[in-house]
Amino acid sequence: MKLRYIVLSILAVILSTGCATRPGGIASSTTPLEGHQYRVLGDVEGTDTHFALLGIIPLTGSNTLQEAIDDALDSEGADALIDVTVDFHWEFWILFSRSVTSVQGKAIRFKD
């Protein structure tokens, strides 16, 4: 009987955790490039993360695409991104969950 409860408890823990990934999209740039000359600075990645207790009680601020883009831009001091891809990732644990927005692309700086 006691072994049954242990097995059921272990099974409940295993089934209450997991993760999921969803592609967010692809864009040619984060700002219109027509009429502008620019210099490519290099590949960058930016993220924004949100933690929640029991999956519903927020522990940190919201998880936004704009914050992830700003993080990527700040890493190189860039003006915009080109060849942009976005991914969303969720992790669910027993007591908390984490959602991450990740942006990858090439950082550019406009020429004056």
Contact map, one row per residue, 1 for C-alpha under 8 A:
1111100000000000000000000000000000000000000000000000000000000000000000000000000000000000000000000000000000000000
1111110000000000000000000000000000000000000000000000000000000000000000000000000000000000000000000000000000000000
1111111000000000000000000000000000000000000000000000000000000000000000000000000000000000000000000000000000000000
1111111100000000000000000000000000000000000000000000000000000000000000000000000000000000000000000000000000000000
1111111110000000000000000000000000000000000000000000000000000000000000000000000000000000000000000000000000000000
0111111111000000000000000000000000000000000000000000000000000000000000000000000000000000000000000000000000000000
0011111111100000000000000000000000000000000000000000000000000000000000000000000000000000000000000000000000000000
0001111111110000000000000000000000000000000000000000000000000000000000000000000000000000000000000000000000000000
0000111111111000000000000000000000000000000000000000000000000000000000000000000000000000000000000000000000000000
0000011111111100000000000000000000000000000000000000000000000000000000000000000000000000000000000000000000000000
0000001111111110000000000000000000000000000000000000000000000000000000000000000000000000000000000000000000000000
0000000111111111000000000000000000000000000000000000000000000000000000000000000000000000000000000000000000000000
0000000011111111100000000000000000000000000000000000000000000000000000000000000000000000000001000000000000000000
0000000001111111100000000000000000000000000000000000000000000000000000000000000000000000000000000000000000000000
0000000000111111110000000000000000000000000000000000000000000000000000000000000000000000000000000000000000000000
0000000000011111110000000000000000000000000000000000000000000000000000000000000000000000000111000000000000000000
0000000000001111111000000000000000000000000000000000000000000000000000000000000000000000001111000000000000000000
0000000000000011111100000000000000000000000000000000000000000000000000000000000000000000001110000000000000000000
0000000000000000111110000000000000000000000000000000000000000000000000000000000000000000111100000000000000000000
0000000000000000011111000000000000000000000000000000000000000000000000000000000000000000111000000000000000000000
0000000000000000001111100000000000000000000000000000000000000000000000000000000000000011110000000000000000000000
0000000000000000000111110000000000000000000000000000000000000000000000000000000000000011100000000000000000000000
0000000000000000000011111000000000000000000000000000000000000000000000000000000000000111000000000000000000000000
0000000000000000000001111100000000000000000000000000000000000000000000000000000000001111000000000000000000000000
0000000000000000000000111110000000000000000000000000000000000000000000000000000000001110000000000000000000000000
0000000000000000000000011111000000000000000000000000000000000000000000000000000000111100000000000000000000000000
0000000000000000000000001111110000000000000000000000000000000000000000000000000001111000000000000000000000000000
0000000000000000000000000111110000000000000000000000000000000000000000000000000001110000000000000000000000000000
0000000000000000000000000011111110000000000000000000000000000000000000000000000111110000000000000000000000000000
0000000000000000000000000011111100000000000000000000000000000000000000000000000111010000000000000000000000000000
0000000000000000000000000000111110000000000000000000000000000000000000000000000110000000000000000000000000000000
0000000000000000000000000000111111000000000000000000000000000000000000000000000000000000000000000000000000000000
0000000000000000000000000000101111111000000000000000000000000000000000000000000000000000000000000000000000000000
0000000000000000000000000000000111110000000000000000000000000000000000000000000000000000000000000000000000000000
0000000000000000000000000000000011111000000000000000000000000000000000000000000000000000000000000000000000000000
0000000000000000000000000000000011111100000000000000000000000000000000000000000000000000000000000000000000000110
0000000000000000000000000000000010111110000000000000000000000000000000000000000000000000000000000000000000000110
0000000000000000000000000000000000011111000000000000000000000000000000000000000000000000000000000000000000011110
0000000000000000000000000000000000001111100000000000000000000000000000000000000000000000000000000000000000011110
0000000000000000000000000000000000000111110000000000000000000000000000000000000000000000000000000000000001111000
0000000000000000000000000000000000000011111000000000000000000000000000000001010000000000000000000000000001111000
0000000000000000000000000000000000000001111100000000000000000000000000000000000000000000000000000000000001110000
0000000000000000000000000000000000000000111110000000000000000000000000000000000000000000000000000000000111100000
0000000000000000000000000000000000000000011111000000000000000000000000011011000000000000000000000000000111100000
0000000000000000000000000000000000000000001111100000000000000000000000110000000000000000000000000000011110000000
0000000000000000000000000000000000000000000111110000000000000000000111111010000000000000000000000000011100000000
0000000000000000000000000000000000000000000011111000000000000000001110110000000000000000000000000001111000000000
0000000000000000000000000000000000000000000001111100000000000011101100100000000000000000000000000001110000000000
0000000000000000000000000000000000000000000000111110000000000110000000000000000000000000000000000111100000000000
0000000000000000000000000000000000000000000000011111000001111110000000000000000000000000000000000111000000000000
0000000000000000000000000000000000000000000000001111100001110000000000000000000000000000000000011110000000000000
0000000000000000000000000000000000000000000000000111111111110000000000000000000000000000000000011100000000000000
0000000000000000000000000000000000000000000000000011111111100000000000000000000000000000000000111000000000000000
0000000000000000000000000000000000000000000000000001111110000000000000000000000000000000000001111000000000000000
0000000000000000000000000000000000000000000000000001111111000000000000000000000000000000000100111000000000000000
0000000000000000000000000000000000000000000000000001111111000000000000000000000000000000000000000000000000000000
0000000000000000000000000000000000000000000000000001111111100000000000000000000000000000000000000000000000000000
0000000000000000000000000000000000000000000000000111101111111000000000000000000000000000000000000000000000000000
0000000000000000000000000000000000000000000000000111100011111000000000000000000000000000000000000000000000000000
0000000000000000000000000000000000000000000000000111000001111100000000000000000000000000000000000000000000000000
0000000000000000000000000000000000000000000000000100000001111110000000000000000000000000000000000000000000000000
0000000000000000000000000000000000000000000000001100000000011111000000000000000000000000000000000000000000000000
0000000000000000000000000000000000000000000000011100000000001111101000000000000000000000000000000011100000000000
0000000000000000000000000000000000000000000000010000000000000111111100000000000000000000000000000000100000000000
0000000000000000000000000000000000000000000000010000000000000011111110000000000000000000000000000000111000000000
0000000000000000000000000000000000000000000000000000000000000001111111000000000000000000000000000000000000000000
0000000000000000000000000000000000000000000000110000000000000011111111100000000000000000000000000000000000000000
0000000000000000000000000000000000000000000001110000000000000001111111110000000000000000000000000000111000000000
0000000000000000000000000000000000000000000001100000000000000000111111111000000000000000000000000000001000000000
0000000000000000000000000000000000000000000001000000000000000000011111111100000000000000000000000000000000000000
0000000000000000000000000000000000000000000011110000000000000000001111111110000000000000000000000000000000000000
0000000000000000000000000000000000000000000111100000000000000000000111111111000000000000000000000000001100100000
0000000000000000000000000000000000000000000101000000000000000000000011111111111110000000000000000000000000100000
0000000000000000000000000000000000000000000000000000000000000000000001111111110000000000000000000000000000000000
0000000000000000000000000000000000000000000101000000000000000000000000111111110000000000000000000000000000000000
0000000000000000000000000000000000000000100100000000000000000000000000011111110000000000000000000000000000100000
0000000000000000000000000000000000000000000000000000000000000000000000001111111000000000000000000000000000000000
0000000000000000000000000000000000000000100000000000000000000000000000001111111110000000000000000000000000111000
0000000000000000000000000000000000000000000000000000000000000000000000001000111110000000000000000000000000111100
0000000000000000000000000000111000000000000000000000000000000000000000001000011111000000000000000000000000111000
0000000000000000000000000000111000000000000000000000000000000000000000001000011111110000000000000000000011110000
0000000000000000000000000011110000000000000000000000000000000000000000000000000111110000000000000000000011110000
0000000000000000000000000111100000000000000000000000000000000000000000000000000011111000000000000000000011000000
0000000000000000000000000111110000000000000000000000000000000000000000000000000011111100000000000000001111000000
0000000000000000000000011110000000000000000000000000000000000000000000000000000000111110000000000000001110000000
0000000000000000000000111100000000000000000000000000000000000000000000000000000000011111000000000000111100000000
0000000000000000000011111000000000000000000000000000000000000000000000000000000000001111100000000000111000000000
0000000000000000000011110000000000000000000000000000000000000000000000000000000000000111110000000011110000000000
0000000000000000001111000000000000000000000000000000000000000000000000000000000000000011111000000011100000000000
0000000000000000001110000000000000000000000000000000000000000000000000000000000000000001111100001111000000000000
0000000000000000111100000000000000000000000000000000000000000000000000000000000000000000111110001110000000000000
0000000000000001111000000000000000000000000000000000001000000000000000000000000000000000011111011100000000000000
0000000000000001110000000000000000000000000000000000000000000000000000000000000000000000001111111000000000000000
0000000000001001100000000000000000000000000000000000010000000000000000000000000000000000000111110000000000000000
0000000000000000000000000000000000000000000000000000111000000000000000000000000000000000000011111000000000000000
0000000000000000000000000000000000000000000000000011111000000000000000000000000000000000000111111100000000000000
0000000000000000000000000000000000000000000000000011111000000000000000000000000000000000011110111110000000000000
0000000000000000000000000000000000000000000000001111000000000000000000000000000000000000011100011111000000000000
0000000000000000000000000000000000000000000000001110000000000010000000000000000000000001111000001111100000000000
0000000000000000000000000000000000000000000000111100000000000010000000000000000000000001110000000111110000000000
0000000000000000000000000000000000000000000000111000000000000011100100000000000000000111100000000011111000000000
0000000000000000000000000000000000000000000011110000000000000000100100000000000000000111000000000001111100000000
0000000000000000000000000000000000000000000011100000000000000000100110010000000000011110000000000000111110000000
0000000000000000000000000000000000000000001111000000000000000000000000010000000000011100000000000000011111000000
0000000000000000000000000000000000000000001110000000000000000000000000000000000011111000000000000000001111100000
0000000000000000000000000000000000000001111100000000000000000000000000000000000011110000000000000000000111110000
0000000000000000000000000000000000000001111100000000000000000000000000011001011111000000000000000000000011111000
0000000000000000000000000000000000000111110000000000000000000000000000000000011111000000000000000000000001111100
0000000000000000000000000000000000000111100000000000000000000000000000000000011100000000000000000000000000111110
0000000000000000000000000000000000011110000000000000000000000000000000000000001000000000000000000000000000011111
0000000000000000000000000000000000011110000000000000000000000000000000000000000000000000000000000000000000001111
0000000000000000000000000000000000000000000000000000000000000000000000000000000000000000000000000000000000000111
